[in-house]
């Protein structure tokens, strides 16, 4: 409802049409020698019963497996550069105010009705490992922070009274731009430009961190 109020103008032909992504690596050879990571999308206006079928999804592209690099974070940086190219058309449509399309025809007077589809990114389907990569989080279990979503530390993992704070993608962008690498390292995030930085998430002010499953 918050996204609807933010993006859709009252008494207009705007239609909220959220984008749903599914990103998950698949192996095509033994021992992880060759793999591909398809980036698929569907629409929130499609009923869930239909989204459960393959015909409701279309590919944006495929991310290959990158060879091991001696430079820490290099593969993550390359990953987000590739993903950023895939998402560039979505960002362009969002910046233009949506996708305008004539989809209705009035039989009584013969006129066409043009609708404007607002296309924020709703959420991303995937697994924990893949979601950490989407958030540019360290690809290891040996970290000082518990989750990609909040600032709860491993030391407080068994403290049910701890009051954590959710991480905003804009805060990580601010730390990168201010070159505060120590703070990024403490939060267990790579110093890379995230492919989702320019993507509109509607009323979700936390960006990709709240668009991935916990």
N, C-alpha and C positions, 0 to 999 in steps of 0.2 A: 504493500500500500504506500509506503514511503517513496519507493522508486516511481510508482505511478503518479503520485502528487508532484514529484520533482521534475519528471520528464514530459508528462502528458498535459497539454494545455486544455482547460475546460472548454466545452462546446467547440471542439476542433475535430479534425479528421485524423488525429494522432492515435496510433495503436501501439501499445507496449508489446514488444516482441523480443524477449530476452534470448541471449545466445548461450547455449550450453555446450561446453567443450568436453571431450573425452580424450585423455592423453595417457597412454600406457605402452611401455616398451614390450615388444614381442620378439622372441628368439626364432631365427630361421635357420640356425645351424647348431650343432652340438657344442657344449662347453663355452657358450657365450662368444663364439668366434665371430658371429655375424648377427646383427639385430637391427631392427627398425622401430622407430617410435612414431606411429601414425597420430596425427592431430585431426580429430574428427569434430564436427559440429552439428548441432540440431537446434530447434527452436522451441521456446517455452510454450508457444501457442499450440503446438502439436500435442494432443492428449498423450499422457504417459503410456497408455496401453499401446499406442502406435510407436512411441519412441523406443519401446522395448524391442522393436524389429530393426534389422539392418537397413531396410529401405528408407528409414527416417533420418539417416545420417549421411553426411557427405564429407570427404576429406579436404582439409586445407593444405595438407602437405605431409611430408615424412621427414623426420629428423634421423639422420644416420648415427651409428655409433662412432664416436671419435676415438682415435688412438690415444694411448696413454701419453700424458704430457708431464715433463719434469717441472713445469711452471705451475705452482699451486693456483687453482681457480681458472686456469686457461680453458679447460673444457667447458666449464660453466659459462664463461664469457662467450665462447663460440656457440654454445647451445642457445643462449638468449639472443644472439645476433641472428641466428637462423629463424628462431621462433618469432622474433620481431618483424622479419620480412613477411612471414605468414599472416601476422596480425595487422599489417600496415593497411590493408584494404578496409578492415573493420574500423580501425582508428579514423581513417578518412571519412567513412560513412557517418561515424559518430560526430566528427567535427563539423560535418555539413548539416547536422540537425536531424539526421535519419535518412531512410531510404524511401523516396516517393515513388508510388506505383499505382497505376489505374487498375483496380481489381473488381470494381462493382459497376454494373450497368443498370440504370434506372429504366425499367420497361415502360413505365407510364409516359415519361417525357423524352426518352431516348438519350439522356445525358449520362456521361460517365462520372464516377466519383473517384477522386484521387485520394489515397490514404498515405499517411506518412508513418512508416514503421520506425519506432524508437528501439534501438538495438543495444542495450547495455549488456555487459557480460554478467550472467547470473551466477554460475558456479562451474567448477571443473571436476569431472569425474576422473578418478585415478586411484593410485595407492600411495602409501606414506612415502616411499622412496621417491616416486615421481613428483609428488607434491612438494617435497623438500627442494628438489631441483627447480621447480617452477618458482619457488620463493627465493631461490639463490642461497639456500641454507647449506651449511656444511654437510657433505655427503658422508657422514659417519655417526655412529652411536656414541662416540667418545667426545661428548660436548658438555659444556657447563650449563647450558640452558635446556629446559625440558621439551619445549614445543616451538614450532614456527609461528604460532599464533599469539603467544604472550611472553612476558618477561619472567616467568617462574623459573627459578634455577633448579638444578638437580638436587642441591642441598635441601630445598624446600619441598621436594616431590612428595614426601610423606607427611607434610604439615597441612592438615585440612583447614586450618584457619588462615592460611596465607592469602593475601589480597594481591592478585596479579593484575597487570594492565595489558590490554591488547596492543599488539604492535601495528602501527599504521605504516603502510608502504611509503607514504610521504615523509615519514620520519627517517626511514632508511635512505631515501633520496637526499634528504638534507644532510645526513652524515657523510654520504659519498661526496656531495658537492663541497662540503666544508673540509674534506680530506681527513675526517676523524676516523682513521683506519682502526685505531685502538678500540673505539666504541663498537664498531662493526664486528671486530674480532671477538670482543666480549659477548656480543649477542649471537655469535656463531653464524654470521652472514658474510658471503663473499662480497668483495668490493667490485661489483659489476653492475652495469646498467640493465635493469630488469626489463624484459620484453613487455611487461604489463603496466609499466609506469604511465604510459599515455592512454591506456584503455579506460573507458568509462564503465564503472561498476554500479551506476545508479546511485542509490542512497547508501550503498556500502562504502563507508569512508575508510575502511581498513584495507581495501584493495584485494589483491590476490591472497592475502593471508587469511581472510575470512571467506573467500570464495573457494577454498580447498577444504576438504573434509578434515575434521579433527583426528 
